[in-house]
Amino acid sequence: ICTMYKQYFKQAWQMLKENKFYSFIYILGTAFTITMVMLILTTYNIKTANFAPEVNRDRTLFVSRARVEPKDKNKPGYSAAYTSLRIVKECYYSLTTPELVTAALPFFAVTLNIPGSDEFIMCDRLSTDAKFWQLFSFKFIEGKPYDEADFESGIRKVVISQRIARQLYGTTRVIGETIEINKEPFIICGVVKDVPTLAENAYADIWLPYSSTREAESHIYDRENVLGPLHVYILAHHKDDFEVIRQEIKNKVSVINSAHEQTEYMLLGQPDDLASRYLRQKEVNEVNLKGEIQKYGLIIFFLLFIPVLNISGLIISRMKKDKLSWD
């Protein structure tokens, strides 16, 4: 068998040497297209596969940007943003079908320092509720997360990454220490293993209760207090529950809209599963999942068609050469 494969390799190598220029073009084109296909598939897998701490991606539904528009369709204009705390409480926290519902503010940069120190570092902060720690699977090196009682009381506790702990103190044994976040004191209650930026829903350098800063209550973007700063994550017991959850949310949104005389809260096809969320480009459009899948399928098909042409060209070229030699 080894001798047979060795002979095949010699024949292939001889074919490539007979016309070096075209062989180079064929090989380069084939390598490029296969690389592009692998890049598309790998990117999609990174965005949608389960990995720590986002171990429940396949069972999670997402509500990101929604919009409010006039009920009178003759009136132009609309507002678009994330969800207000009022709607999170009335529409999402009260859901009965899911296993749990959690909400968080988008992460953004803050300053961090040890009290009394003039040395500040910049880091990414994520403000969450207590159920956030049940949805995502963080590895705690020291301490534990803030719990429901901490969240309800608005206590200023914070979980930090091991990188931040070592950068500030040179060790991860920092439970009970105080740090200042934007010059406000917080007590460290836990230290977690660093989270990669690819885990875009769970990633941050520090995590704290959004109840401790009152940001969720103070950021109101419309008259009816519908739009605000919060992302919503809904964990189903099973993927088969997705449609039941969507219907329950639809019923609650109908009740909310019936109480508004002038405006209507629109979810634009949300909550999204992970694939729909990944493909959602604009907050003003619903996701055409079937159309997007067909589009990417055609791209992959045409990319793979190029290597077929290249290999066919090599075979035909060899066949013509053999025919001329035979004649």
C-alpha positions in Angstrom: 0.0 0.0 0.0 2.8 2.4 0.9 4.5 1.7 -2.5 1.2 2.4 -4.3 0.7 5.8 -2.5 4.3 6.6 -3.2 3.8 6.0 -6.8 0.6 8.2 -6.9 2.6 11.0 -5.2 5.4 10.8 -7.8 2.9 10.9 -10.6 1.1 13.9 -9.1 4.4 15.7 -8.6 5.4 15.0 -12.2 2.1 16.5 -13.4 2.7 19.7 -11.4 6.2 20.1 -12.7 5.2 19.8 -16.4 3.3 23.2 -16.2 4.6 25.1 -13.2 2.7 28.3 -13.8 -0.8 26.8 -14.2 -0.1 24.3 -11.4 0.7 27.3 -9.1 -2.5 29.1 -10.1 -4.6 25.9 -9.5 -3.1 25.2 -6.1 -3.3 28.8 -5.0 -6.9 29.2 -6.0 -7.8 25.9 -4.3 -6.0 26.8 -1.1 -7.6 30.3 -1.0 -11.2 29.1 -1.5 -10.9 26.3 1.1 -9.4 28.8 3.5 -12.3 31.2 3.0 -14.9 28.4 3.5 -13.1 27.3 6.7 -13.0 30.9 7.9 -16.7 31.3 7.4 -17.5 28.0 9.2 -15.1 28.6 12.0 -16.4 32.1 12.6 -20.0 30.8 12.7 -19.0 28.0 15.1 -17.2 30.5 17.5 -20.3 32.7 17.5 -22.8 29.9 18.1 -21.1 27.0 19.8 -21.3 26.4 23.6 -18.1 27.1 25.4 -17.3 28.3 29.0 -18.6 30.5 30.4 -21.3 30.6 27.7 -22.3 27.0 28.2 -26.0 27.5 27.5 -26.0 29.3 24.2 -28.1 26.7 22.5 -30.9 27.1 25.1 -30.8 30.9 25.3 -33.0 33.5 23.7 -31.9 37.1 23.4 -33.7 40.5 23.4 -31.5 43.3 22.3 -32.6 46.4 20.5 -36.3 47.0 20.0 -38.2 50.1 18.9 -41.1 52.3 19.9 -43.2 53.9 17.1 -46.5 55.8 17.0 -49.7 53.8 16.8 -50.9 56.3 14.3 -49.1 55.1 11.2 -49.5 58.5 9.6 -47.1 59.9 12.1 -43.5 59.4 11.0 -40.5 58.5 13.2 -39.6 55.9 15.8 -37.1 55.4 18.7 -34.8 52.4 19.0 -32.8 51.2 22.0 -32.5 48.4 24.4 -35.0 47.6 27.1 -36.0 49.7 30.2 -36.0 48.3 33.7 -39.8 48.7 33.8 -40.3 46.4 30.8 -37.8 43.9 32.1 -39.8 43.6 35.3 -43.2 43.6 33.7 -42.6 41.5 30.6 -39.5 39.4 31.2 -38.8 38.7 34.9 -42.4 37.6 35.2 -42.2 34.9 32.5 -43.2 31.4 33.8 -42.1 29.2 30.9 -38.3 29.8 31.0 -35.8 28.3 33.4 -34.5 31.7 34.2 -34.4 35.3 32.9 -31.5 37.7 33.5 -30.7 41.2 32.4 -27.5 43.2 32.0 -26.2 46.6 30.8 -23.8 46.5 27.9 -20.2 46.6 29.1 -18.2 49.8 28.8 -14.9 51.2 30.0 -14.5 52.5 33.5 -11.5 53.6 35.7 -10.3 51.4 38.5 -7.9 52.1 41.4 -7.1 51.1 45.0 -8.4 53.7 47.5 -5.8 56.3 48.2 -3.8 55.5 45.0 -3.3 57.9 42.2 -2.7 55.0 39.7 -5.7 54.3 37.6 -6.3 51.5 35.1 -9.0 51.2 32.5 -11.1 48.1 32.4 -14.4 46.8 30.9 -17.4 46.8 33.3 -20.6 44.7 33.0 -23.5 45.5 35.3 -25.9 42.5 35.9 -28.5 41.0 38.1 -27.9 38.0 40.4 -29.3 35.4 38.0 -26.6 36.3 35.5 -24.3 33.9 37.5 -26.7 31.0 37.0 -26.9 31.5 33.2 -23.1 31.7 32.6 -20.6 29.2 34.0 -17.7 31.2 35.5 -14.7 29.5 37.2 -14.3 31.2 40.6 -10.7 31.2 41.8 -11.6 33.0 45.1 -14.9 33.9 46.7 -18.3 33.8 45.2 -20.7 36.0 43.2 -23.2 38.5 44.7 -26.6 36.8 45.4 -30.2 37.8 45.1 -30.2 39.4 48.5 -27.1 41.5 47.6 -28.8 42.6 44.3 -32.1 43.6 45.9 -30.3 45.6 48.6 -28.1 47.4 46.0 -25.0 46.6 48.0 -21.7 47.6 46.3 -20.1 44.3 45.7 -17.9 43.4 42.7 -16.5 40.3 41.0 -13.2 40.9 39.2 -11.0 38.9 36.8 -7.7 37.3 37.9 -5.9 39.7 35.6 -7.3 42.7 37.3 -6.6 41.2 40.7 -3.0 40.6 39.9 -2.6 44.0 38.2 -3.9 45.8 41.3 -2.7 43.6 44.2 -0.2 41.1 42.7 -2.3 38.2 43.9 -5.8 36.8 43.5 -6.4 36.6 47.3 -8.3 39.9 47.5 -11.7 39.0 48.9 -12.9 41.7 51.2 -10.6 44.3 49.7 -12.0 47.7 48.5 -11.5 49.1 45.0 -12.9 52.3 43.5 -14.8 52.1 40.2 -15.1 55.6 38.7 -14.2 56.8 42.2 -17.0 54.9 43.9 -16.0 52.2 46.5 -16.9 48.6 46.0 -16.0 45.5 48.0 -14.5 42.5 46.1 -16.6 39.4 46.7 -15.1 37.1 44.0 -12.3 36.5 41.6 -12.9 34.6 38.3 -10.8 33.2 35.6 -10.2 35.6 32.8 -13.0 35.6 30.2 -12.1 35.7 26.5 -13.6 38.5 24.4 -15.1 35.9 22.1 -17.7 35.2 24.9 -19.3 38.6 24.0 -22.3 38.1 26.3 -20.3 37.3 29.5 -17.1 39.1 28.8 -15.9 41.9 31.1 -13.0 42.6 33.5 -15.3 43.4 36.4 -19.0 42.5 37.1 -21.2 44.3 39.6 -25.0 44.6 40.4 -26.7 47.1 38.2 -28.9 47.9 41.3 -25.8 49.3 43.0 -25.4 52.1 40.5 -29.1 52.9 39.7 -28.1 53.3 36.0 -30.9 51.0 34.8 -33.5 53.2 36.5 -32.1 56.5 35.5 -31.7 55.7 31.8 -35.1 56.3 30.2 -35.3 56.9 26.4 -39.0 57.4 25.7 -42.1 58.9 27.2 -43.7 55.6 28.1 -40.5 54.3 29.8 -40.2 51.3 27.4 -36.7 51.7 26.0 -33.7 51.7 28.2 -30.2 50.3 28.6 -30.8 46.6 29.4 -30.1 43.4 27.4 -32.3 40.4 28.3 -31.2 36.8 28.3 -33.9 34.0 28.5 -32.8 30.5 29.4 -35.2 27.8 28.2 -35.5 24.3 29.8 -35.2 23.0 26.3 -35.0 24.4 22.8 -38.5 23.0 22.1 -39.8 25.7 24.5 -38.7 28.6 22.3 -42.0 29.1 20.6 -43.9 28.8 23.8 -41.7 31.5 25.3 -42.1 33.7 22.3 -45.9 33.4 22.5 -45.9 34.2 26.3 -43.8 37.3 25.6 -46.1 38.3 22.7 -49.1 38.2 25.1 -47.3 40.3 27.6 -46.3 42.9 25.0 -49.9 43.1 23.8 -51.0 43.9 27.4 -48.3 46.6 27.7 -49.2 48.1 24.3 -52.9 48.2 25.2 -52.0 50.5 28.1 -50.2 52.9 25.8 -52.4 55.4 23.9 -49.9 56.8 21.5 -47.0 54.4 21.1 -46.3 50.7 20.4 -43.5 48.5 21.7 -42.1 46.4 18.9 -39.7 43.5 19.3 -39.0 42.9 15.6 -39.2 39.1 15.7 -37.4 38.8 19.0 -36.5 37.1 21.2 -33.8 35.7 18.9 -32.1 32.3 19.2 -28.3 32.5 18.8 -28.2 32.1 15.0 -30.8 34.9 14.5 -29.0 37.1 16.9 -25.7 36.6 15.1 -27.4 37.4 11.8 -29.4 40.4 13.0 -27.8 43.4 11.4 -30.1 46.3 12.2 -32.6 46.9 15.0 -35.1 48.2 12.5 -35.4 44.9 10.6 -36.6 41.4 11.4 -34.2 38.6 10.7 -34.9 36.6 7.6 -33.1 33.5 8.9 -34.0 31.3 5.9 -32.8 33.9 3.4 -29.5 34.5 5.3 -28.8 30.7 5.4 -29.5 30.5 1.6 -27.2 33.5 1.0 -24.3 32.0 3.0 -25.0 28.6 1.4 -24.6 30.0 -2.1 -21.4 31.8 -1.1 -19.9 28.5 0.2 -21.1 26.7 -2.9 -19.4 29.1 -5.3 -16.3 29.1 -3.2 -16.1 25.3 -3.3 -16.9 25.3 -7.1 -13.6 27.0 -7.8 -11.4 24.1 -6.5 -13.6 21.8 -8.6 -12.8 23.8 -11.7 -9.1 23.9 -10.8 -8.9 20.1 -10.3 -10.9 19.5 -13.5 -8.5 21.8 -15.4 -5.5 19.7 -14.1 -7.2 16.5 -15.1 -8.2 17.7 -18.6 -4.8 19.1 -19.2 -3.2 15.7 -18.3 -5.7 13.8 -20.5 -4.9 16.1 -23.5 -1.2 15.6 -23.0 -1.6 11.8 -22.7 -3.8 11.8 -25.9 -1.1 13.7 -27.9 1.6 11.4 -26.6 -0.5 8.4 -27.7 -1.1 9.8 -31.1 
